[in-house]
Amino acid sequence: MSNKSKILVFIQFSSFAFFAIAGSLFTNNYWLLLQILGLLLGFWGIIVMKMGNFNIQPEVKHRANLVSKGPYKMIRNPMYSGLLLFFGISVLVNFNIDKITFSLIRLTIFGLLLIVLIMKIYMEEQFLTEKFGKDYINYKAKTHRLIPFIY
């Protein structure tokens, strides 16, 4: 694992830890359904990926397979999409003008998480292109990175 990968993974999990200790993660209204959908999307991605392929680092495992079924039919990074949906809703719904400083810190940490995940995606795409070549290039042409039909 490269130093850049180590730093990105550290920041990613530090962001998770911050959200876990810095107030409510779950909303207590109808937004909770979207948060649950985000978690389910992420877990579905893990299940379809299978633990043999799963890696928290951007580098591709030696015996990895190209996965293009399940949620991977539409988006290349359903685990990241699920995380961003879950934490994004938590940050936005729990934004409190009376606690503006704390709310802005949470929003900033979410922005940092978004940047880190996008950086990891670009790194992963380079590694996947090297490993799978034309198969991955064709797969990229048919799918979006994080948001179906948009990005």
N, CA, C and O of each residue as an XYZ file, in Angstrom:
604
protein
N       0.856     -1.178      0.000
C       0.000      0.000      0.000
C       0.897      1.233      0.000
O       1.825      1.336      0.802
N       0.618      2.150     -0.889
C       1.400      3.381     -0.998
C       1.079      4.323      0.162
O       0.066      4.171      0.844
N       1.959      5.293      0.368
C       1.722      6.296      1.415
C       0.446      7.076      1.143
O      -0.307      7.382      2.067
N       0.198      7.403     -0.134
C      -1.021      8.140     -0.485
C      -2.250      7.323     -0.101
O      -3.212      7.872      0.437
N      -2.232      6.021     -0.370
C      -3.353      5.161     -0.012
C      -3.559      5.127      1.503
O      -4.686      5.208      1.991
N      -2.450      5.004      2.237
C      -2.538      4.977      3.701
C      -3.174      6.254      4.231
O      -4.023      6.209      5.122
N      -2.763      7.392      3.682
C      -3.307      8.682      4.132
C      -4.799      8.773      3.817
O      -5.588      9.194      4.664
N      -5.185      8.383      2.612
C      -6.601      8.449      2.231
C      -7.456      7.538      3.110
O      -8.534      7.939      3.548
N      -6.991      6.331      3.368
C      -7.742      5.398      4.224
C      -7.817      5.941      5.648
O      -8.857      5.836      6.298
N      -6.724      6.518      6.135
C      -6.727      7.105      7.481
C      -7.751      8.235      7.579
O      -8.532      8.284      8.529
N      -7.749      9.133      6.611
C      -8.706     10.248      6.629
C     -10.131      9.729      6.526
O     -11.025     10.219      7.215
N     -10.346      8.731      5.662
C     -11.680      8.154      5.500
C     -12.194      7.602      6.831
O     -13.309      7.925      7.241
N     -11.409      6.790      7.497
C     -11.870      6.188      8.746
C     -11.880      7.180      9.903
O     -12.661      7.027     10.842
N     -11.027      8.188      9.844
C     -11.100      9.265     10.852
C     -12.415     10.025     10.711
O     -13.021     10.419     11.708
N     -12.853     10.230      9.469
C     -14.146     10.891      9.229
C     -15.277     10.055      9.816
O     -16.173     10.588     10.471
N     -15.237      8.746      9.580
C     -16.260      7.857     10.147
C     -16.278      7.975     11.666
O     -17.341      8.080     12.277
N     -15.085      7.956     12.271
C     -14.995      8.052     13.731
C     -15.549      9.382     14.227
O     -16.267      9.429     15.225
N     -15.213     10.458     13.528
C     -15.733     11.767     13.914
C     -17.252     11.759     13.933
O     -17.867     12.201     14.904
N     -17.867     11.252     12.850
C     -19.326     11.235     12.790
C     -19.918     10.337     13.870
O     -20.987     10.631     14.405
N     -19.233      9.251     14.193
C     -19.741      8.320     15.205
C     -19.779      8.951     16.593
O     -20.669      8.649     17.388
N     -18.814      9.828     16.889
C     -18.764     10.414     18.233
C     -19.313     11.837     18.293
O     -19.461     12.391     19.383
N     -19.615     12.431     17.154
C     -19.980     13.857     17.123
C     -21.470     14.090     16.939
O     -21.871     14.948     16.152
N     -22.267     13.360     17.632
C     -23.695     13.621     17.541
C     -24.436     12.511     16.828
O     -23.868     11.472     16.491
N     -25.688     12.747     16.610
C     -26.545     11.695     16.064
C     -26.193     11.411     14.610
O     -26.075     12.319     13.786
N     -26.030     10.133     14.322
C     -25.796      9.687     12.948
C     -27.110      9.517     12.209
O     -27.227      9.857     11.031
N     -28.091      8.988     12.913
C     -29.373      8.696     12.289
C     -30.343      9.844     12.501
O     -30.358     10.489     13.550
N     -31.143     10.078     11.490
C     -32.197     11.074     11.623
C     -33.406     10.381     12.234
O     -33.500      9.154     12.199
N     -34.310     11.136     12.779
C     -35.490     10.524     13.386
C     -36.751     10.971     12.664
O     -37.766     11.279     13.288
N     -36.670     11.001     11.366
C     -37.832     11.363     10.563
C     -37.807     10.560      9.274
O     -37.135      9.532      9.196
N     -38.515     11.005      8.287
C     -38.616     10.241      7.039
C     -37.294     10.149      6.286
O     -37.170      9.317      5.387
N     -36.311     10.965      6.616
C     -34.987     10.875      5.985
C     -34.274      9.588      6.380
O     -33.362      9.136      5.688
N     -34.696      9.003      7.499
C     -34.094      7.756      7.959
C     -34.194      6.669      6.894
O     -33.282      5.854      6.752
N     -35.281      6.653      6.156
C     -35.457      5.658      5.091
C     -34.333      5.772      4.055
O     -33.783      4.759      3.625
N     -33.994      6.992      3.656
C     -32.900      7.176      2.694
C     -31.553      6.760      3.293
O     -30.705      6.202      2.596
N     -31.366      7.029      4.562
C     -30.129      6.596      5.212
C     -30.038      5.071      5.212
O     -28.981      4.507      4.929
N     -31.139      4.415      5.526
C     -31.160      2.951      5.517
C     -30.897      2.429      4.105
O     -30.173      1.449      3.927
N     -31.482      3.081      3.109
C     -31.219      2.687      1.722
C     -29.737      2.843      1.385
O     -29.173      2.007      0.679
N     -29.105      3.901      1.880
C     -27.674      4.080      1.676
C     -26.865      2.949      2.286
O     -25.943      2.425      1.662
N     -27.221      2.574      3.521
C     -26.526      1.457      4.168
C     -26.749      0.151      3.409
O     -25.815     -0.624      3.205
N     -27.995     -0.085      2.992
C     -28.301     -1.305      2.242
C     -27.545     -1.355      0.918
O     -27.060     -2.414      0.518
N     -27.444     -0.224      0.242
C     -26.686     -0.162     -1.010
C     -25.222     -0.538     -0.756
O     -24.634     -1.315     -1.508
N     -24.653      0.011      0.290
C     -23.265     -0.302      0.631
C     -23.071     -1.772      0.963
O     -22.121     -2.396      0.489
N     -23.964     -2.331      1.773
C     -23.851     -3.753      2.127
C     -24.084     -4.651      0.913
O     -23.422     -5.678      0.765
N     -25.015     -4.270      0.049
C     -25.262     -5.022     -1.181
C     -23.984     -5.036     -2.030
O     -23.610     -6.067     -2.589
N     -23.334     -3.895     -2.115
C     -22.071     -3.814     -2.850
C     -21.012     -4.739     -2.270
O     -20.282     -5.391     -3.016
N     -20.923     -4.801     -0.939
C     -19.947     -5.684     -0.281
C     -20.282     -7.143     -0.566
O     -19.393     -7.933     -0.883
N     -21.555     -7.504     -0.455
C     -21.969     -8.890     -0.679
C     -21.673     -9.324     -2.111
O     -21.118    -10.400     -2.334
N     -22.038     -8.498     -3.068
C     -21.808     -8.841     -4.473
C     -20.316     -8.867     -4.780
O     -19.856     -9.712     -5.548
N     -19.560     -7.955     -4.190
C     -18.111     -7.888     -4.410
C     -17.425     -9.141     -3.865
O     -16.432     -9.600     -4.430
N     -17.936     -9.680     -2.802
C     -17.369    -10.819     -2.076
C     -16.102    -10.381     -1.360
O     -15.344     -9.545     -1.852
N     -15.896    -10.949     -0.220
C     -14.784    -10.526      0.625
C     -13.425    -10.756     -0.037
O     -12.473    -10.044      0.284
N     -13.303    -11.706     -0.933
C     -12.034    -11.946     -1.614
C     -11.604    -10.773     -2.481
O     -10.409    -10.561     -2.682
N     -12.549    -10.020     -2.990
C     -12.262     -8.852     -3.818
C     -12.200     -7.574     -2.996
O     -11.531     -6.616     -3.383
N     -12.892     -7.554     -1.869
C     -13.056     -6.343     -1.062
C     -11.709     -5.851     -0.540
O     -10.888     -6.639     -0.071
N     -11.495     -4.543     -0.628
C     -10.254     -3.949     -0.161
C     -10.532     -2.503      0.242
O     -11.113     -1.746     -0.535
N     -10.123     -2.114      1.447
C     -10.338     -0.725      1.861
C      -9.332      0.205      1.207
O      -9.506      1.424      1.211
N      -8.280     -0.372      0.646
C      -7.251      0.407     -0.026
C      -7.584      0.511     -1.510
O      -8.262     -0.363     -2.051
N      -7.122      1.554     -2.169
C      -7.421      1.707     -3.596
C      -6.777      0.638     -4.481
O      -7.263      0.366     -5.579
N      -5.690      0.036     -4.006
C      -5.023     -0.980     -4.811
C      -5.922     -2.203     -4.995
O      -6.703     -2.560     -4.113
N      -5.794     -2.831     -6.156
C      -6.603     -4.001     -6.488
C      -5.879     -5.246     -5.985
O      -4.668     -5.379     -6.162
N      -6.618     -6.150     -5.362
C      -6.022     -7.393     -4.887
C      -5.551     -8.242     -6.056
O      -6.090     -8.161     -7.160
N      -4.543     -9.053     -5.798
C      -3.916     -9.860     -6.846
C      -4.922    -10.780     -7.553
O      -4.905    -10.891     -8.779
N      -5.788    -11.432     -6.790
C      -6.750    -12.375     -7.380
C      -8.136    -11.762     -7.571
O      -9.133    -12.483     -7.594
N      -8.205    -10.478     -7.702
C      -9.491     -9.790     -7.851
C     -10.144    -10.115     -9.191
O      -9.474    -10.383    -10.189
N     -11.468    -10.082     -9.177
C     -12.265    -10.250    -10.391
C     -13.005     -8.953    -10.662
O     -13.312     -8.194     -9.743
N     -13.287     -8.707    -11.933
C     -14.086     -7.539    -12.300
C     -15.550     -7.870    -12.033
O     -16.094     -8.809    -12.614
N     -16.182     -7.102    -11.156
C     -17.576     -7.335    -10.775
C     -18.453     -6.331    -11.506
O     -18.225     -5.124    -11.435
N     -19.461     -6.842    -12.212
C     -20.358     -5.950    -12.966
C     -21.813     -6.375    -12.835
O     -22.628     -6.102    -13.717
N     -22.136     -7.042    -11.735
C     -23.522     -7.443    -11.505
C     -24.045     -6.764    -10.242
O     -23.307     -6.065     -9.548
N     -25.320     -6.979     -9.957
C     -25.923     -6.340     -8.793
C     -25.886     -4.828     -8.944
O     -26.186     -4.309    -10.019
N     -25.522     -4.109     -7.877
C     -25.490     -2.639     -7.978
C     -24.402     -2.150     -8.932
O     -24.449     -1.020     -9.417
N     -23.431     -3.007     -9.193
C     -22.328     -2.638    -10.084
C     -22.758     -2.562    -11.546
O     -21.984     -2.122    -12.397
N     -23.978     -2.983    -11.842
C     -24.495     -2.831    -13.203
C     -24.702     -1.355    -13.553
O     -24.581     -0.963    -14.714
N     -25.018     -0.537    -12.536
C     -25.333      0.880    -12.776
C     -24.256      1.829    -12.274
O     -23.970      2.846    -12.905
N     -23.660      1.491    -11.132
C     -22.633      2.373    -10.568
C     -21.408      1.541    -10.189
O     -21.524      0.392     -9.760
N     -20.246      2.144    -10.355
C     -19.001      1.422    -10.111
C     -18.600      1.400     -8.638
O     -17.745      0.607     -8.242
N     -19.201      2.251     -7.836
C     -18.786      2.366     -6.431
C     -19.980      2.419     -5.486
O     -20.165      3.418     -4.791
N     -20.793      1.368     -5.444
C     -21.994      1.423     -4.594
C     -21.692      1.546     -3.104
O     -22.494      2.106     -2.356
N     -20.553      1.033     -2.667
C     -20.214      1.173     -1.243
C     -19.981      2.646     -0.904
O     -20.471      3.134      0.114
N     -19.243      3.344     -1.746
C     -19.005      4.768     -1.514
C     -20.307      5.558     -1.647
O     -20.560      6.476     -0.866
N     -21.124      5.207     -2.625
C     -22.421      5.891     -2.801
C     -23.267      5.745     -1.551
O     -23.869      6.711     -1.083
N     -23.311      4.538     -1.014
C     -24.091      4.288      0.190
C     -23.575      5.079      1.382
O     -24.358      5.647      2.144
N     -22.254      5.116      1.542
C     -21.668      5.891      2.647
C     -21.984      7.374      2.517
O     -22.360      8.029      3.490
N     -21.827      7.896      1.306
C     -22.084      9.327      1.102
C     -23.558      9.667      1.310
O     -23.877     10.726      1.851
N     -24.449      8.792      0.891
C     -25.873      9.015      1.119
C     -26.171      9.005      2.616
O     -26.872      9.884      3.118
N     -25.646      8.025      3.319
C     -25.891      7.904      4.751
C     -25.364      9.127      5.517
O     -26.114      9.771      6.250
N     -24.083      9.443      5.347
C     -23.482     10.549      6.100
C     -23.974     11.904      5.606
O     -24.154     12.824      6.404
N     -24.191     12.037      4.311
C     -24.672     13.311      3.757
C     -26.021     13.699      4.329
O     -26.236     14.854      4.696
N     -26.921     12.746      4.404
C     -28.247     13.032      4.974
C     -28.110     13.380      6.449
O     -28.764     14.303      6.935
N     -27.269     12.650      7.156
C     -27.066     12.947      8.577
C     -26.572     14.378      8.776
O     -27.062     15.093      9.650
N     -25.609     14.788      7.970
C     -25.040     16.135      8.099
C     -26.084     17.197      7.760
O     -26.245     18.170      8.496
N     -26.786     17.012      6.661
C     -27.739     18.044      6.212
C     -28.966     18.136      7.110
O     -29.410     19.236      7.438
N     -29.516     17.004      7.507
C     -30.732     17.025      8.327
C     -30.439     17.524      9.741
O     -31.277     18.177     10.362
N     -29.256     17.215     10.237
C     -28.898     17.639     11.594
C     -28.201     18.996     11.634
O     -27.700     19.409     12.679
N     -28.168     19.684     10.498
C     -27.581     21.032     10.463
C     -28.432     21.942     11.338
O     -29.650     22.013     11.175
N     -27.787     22.632     12.259
C     -28.509     23.432     13.240
C     -27.909     24.836     13.276
O     -26.745     25.013     13.638
N     -28.697     25.810     12.905
C     -28.214     27.196     12.863
C     -27.840     27.703     14.262
O     -27.001     28.593     14.397
N     -28.467     27.130     15.303
C     -28.130     27.524     16.675
C     -26.765     26.977     17.093
O     -26.125     27.506     18.002
N     -26.334     25.928     16.428
C     -25.007     25.340     16.686
C     -24.210     25.398     15.390
O     -23.692     24.389     14.912
N     -24.127     26.598     14.834
C     -23.576     26.791     13.494
C     -22.127     26.319     13.381
O     -21.752     25.712     12.378
N     -21.319     26.589     14.391
C     -19.909     26.194     14.315
C     -19.785     24.677     14.204
O     -19.073     24.159     13.343
N     -20.484     23.978     15.085
C     -20.434     22.517     15.067
C     -21.013     21.975     13.759
O     -20.469     21.032     13.185
N     -22.092     22.554     13.296
C     -22.706     22.109     12.039
C     -21.765     22.336     10.859
O     -21.688     21.501      9.958
N     -21.056     23.450     10.860
C     -20.098     23.724      9.779
C     -18.902     22.778      9.838
O     -18.361     22.391      8.802
N     -18.495     22.410     11.040
C     -17.409     21.429     11.173
C     -17.851     20.091     10.584
O     -17.102     19.455      9.843
N     -19.069     19.670     10.919
C     -19.591     18.410     10.360
C     -19.676     18.491      8.838
O     -19.327     17.533      8.148
N     -20.129     19.609      8.317
C     -20.229     19.791      6.870
C     -18.830     19.755      6.228
O     -18.654     19.178      5.155
N     -17.859     20.361      6.874
C     -16.485     20.356      6.368
C     -15.908     18.938      6.367
O     -15.261     18.532      5.402
N     -16.138     18.196      7.433
C     -15.653     16.806      7.501
C     -16.323     15.973      6.411
O     -15.675     15.127      5.795
N     -17.608     16.203      6.168
C     -18.281     15.480      5.086
C     -17.658     15.844      3.733
O     -17.445     14.968      2.895
N     -17.370     17.118      3.520
C     -16.709     17.548      2.280
C     -15.357     16.884      2.111
O     -14.995     16.470      1.009
N     -14.606     16.781      3.206
C     -13.312     16.101      3.178
C     -13.496     14.625      2.828
O     -12.739     14.075      2.029
N     -14.498     13.987      3.424
C     -14.784     12.583      3.107
C     -15.120     12.428      1.630
O     -14.637     11.499      0.982
N     -15.927     13.309      1.100
C     -16.286     13.270     -0.316
C     -15.041     13.374     -1.197
O     -14.886     12.611     -2.151
N     -14.166     14.307     -0.879
C     -12.934     14.483     -1.654
C     -12.060     13.231     -1.578
O     -11.521     12.781     -2.590
N     -11.923     12.678     -0.387
C     -11.100     11.477     -0.206
C     -11.660     10.313     -1.015
O     -10.909      9.605     -1.685
N     -12.971     10.114     -0.957
C     -13.561      8.997     -1.698
C     -13.412      9.185     -3.204
O     -13.179      8.215     -3.925
N     -13.541     10.405     -3.682
C     -13.354     10.657     -5.115
C     -11.892     10.418     -5.506
O     -11.619      9.872     -6.576
N     -10.960     10.819     -4.653
C      -9.553     10.541     -4.933
C      -9.296      9.037     -4.978
O      -8.571      8.552     -5.846
N      -9.893      8.301     -4.037
C      -9.736      6.850     -4.038
C     -10.344      6.241     -5.302
O      -9.783      5.305     -5.871
N     -11.473      6.763     -5.734
C     -12.113      6.247     -6.953
C     -11.173      6.404     -8.146
O     -10.992      5.461     -8.916
N     -10.580      7.574     -8.305
C      -9.677      7.794     -9.430
C      -8.455      6.873     -9.358
O      -7.996      6.361    -10.379
N      -7.940      6.670     -8.158
C      -6.813      5.750     -8.004
C      -7.239      4.323     -8.351
O      -6.539      3.619     -9.078
N      -8.391      3.903     -7.824
C      -8.891      2.554     -8.100
C      -9.094      2.350     -9.599
O      -8.770      1.294    -10.142
N      -9.630      3.369    -10.255
C      -9.870      3.240    -11.696
C      -8.564      3.046    -12.463
O      -8.527      2.301    -13.442
N      -7.506      3.703    -12.031
C      -6.201      3.499    -12.674
C      -5.732      2.058    -12.488
O      -5.295      1.410    -13.439
N      -5.828      1.567    -11.252
C      -5.397      0.197    -10.968
C      -6.262     -0.831    -11.716
O      -5.750     -1.814    -12.251
N      -7.569     -0.588    -11.742
C      -8.468     -1.519    -12.439
C      -8.225     -1.515    -13.944
O      -8.312     -2.560    -14.590
N      -7.925     -0.363    -14.499
C      -7.610     -0.291    -15.928
C      -6.328     -1.061    -16.228
O      -6.237     -1.765    -17.234
N      -5.337     -0.922    -15.345
C      -4.087     -1.674    -15.534
C      -4.327     -3.177    -15.455
O      -3.763     -3.941    -16.239
N      -5.164     -3.601    -14.507
C      -5.380     -5.040    -14.293
C      -6.300     -5.655    -15.338
O      -6.018     -6.746    -15.833
N      -7.394     -4.982    -15.686
C      -8.412     -5.585    -16.542
C      -8.457     -5.013    -17.957
O      -9.163     -5.538    -18.817
N      -7.712     -3.945    -18.197
C      -7.587     -3.391    -19.539
C      -8.897     -3.030    -20.203
O      -9.718     -2.305    -19.641
N      -9.081     -3.543    -21.406
C     -10.237     -3.192    -22.229
C     -11.566     -3.581    -21.565
O     -12.570     -2.893    -21.747
N     -11.576     -4.673    -20.801
C     -12.810     -5.072    -20.105
C     -13.273     -3.975    -19.148
O     -14.461     -3.661    -19.078
N     -12.317     -3.392    -18.407
C     -12.693     -2.338    -17.470
C     -13.065     -1.057    -18.211
O     -13.990     -0.355    -17.804
N     -12.372     -0.754    -19.266
C     -12.692      0.440    -20.061
C     -14.114      0.336    -20.621
O     -14.858      1.316    -20.607
N     -14.489     -0.837    -21.109
C     -15.854     -1.057    -21.604
C     -16.880     -0.955    -20.477
O     -17.957     -0.387    -20.655
N     -16.535     -1.508    -19.323
C     -17.420     -1.436    -18.158
C     -17.627      0.023    -17.739
O     -18.750      0.429    -17.438
N     -16.544      0.812    -17.720
C     -16.646      2.234    -17.365
C     -17.570      2.985    -18.318
O     -18.295      3.891    -17.906
N     -17.541      2.607    -19.580
C     -18.361      3.297    -20.583
C     -19.853      3.058    -20.361
O     -20.676      3.850    -20.820
N     -20.213      1.986    -19.669
C     -21.614      1.611    -19.462
C     -22.162      2.021    -18.095
O     -23.364      1.909    -17.854
N     -21.295      2.492    -17.199
C     -21.722      2.770    -15.821
C     -21.283      4.163    -15.386
O     -20.500      4.828    -16.065
N     -21.807      4.589    -14.234
C     -21.420      5.870    -13.633
C     -20.642      5.597    -12.351
O     -20.729      4.509    -11.783
N     -19.887      6.586    -11.904
C     -19.044      6.404    -10.733
C     -19.850      6.251     -9.434
O     -19.673      5.274     -8.706
N     -20.717      7.199     -9.150
C     -21.386      7.237     -7.849
C     -22.902      7.369     -7.924
O     -23.621      6.772     -7.122
N     -23.380      8.138     -8.874
C     -24.810      8.452     -8.942
C     -25.351      7.969    -10.287
O     -24.913      8.444    -11.335
N     -26.295      7.034    -10.267
C     -26.817      6.519    -11.541
C     -27.306      7.643    -12.459
O     -27.989      8.570    -12.022
N     -26.944      7.539    -13.728
C     -27.355      8.455    -14.797
C     -26.754      9.855    -14.686
O     -26.999     10.685    -15.561
N     -25.972     10.149    -13.636
C     -25.461     11.511    -13.427
C     -23.936     11.528    -13.373
O     -23.298     12.169    -14.209
N     -23.343     10.834    -12.402
C     -21.881     10.869    -12.221
C     -21.386      9.522    -11.762
O     -20.186      9.344    -11.553
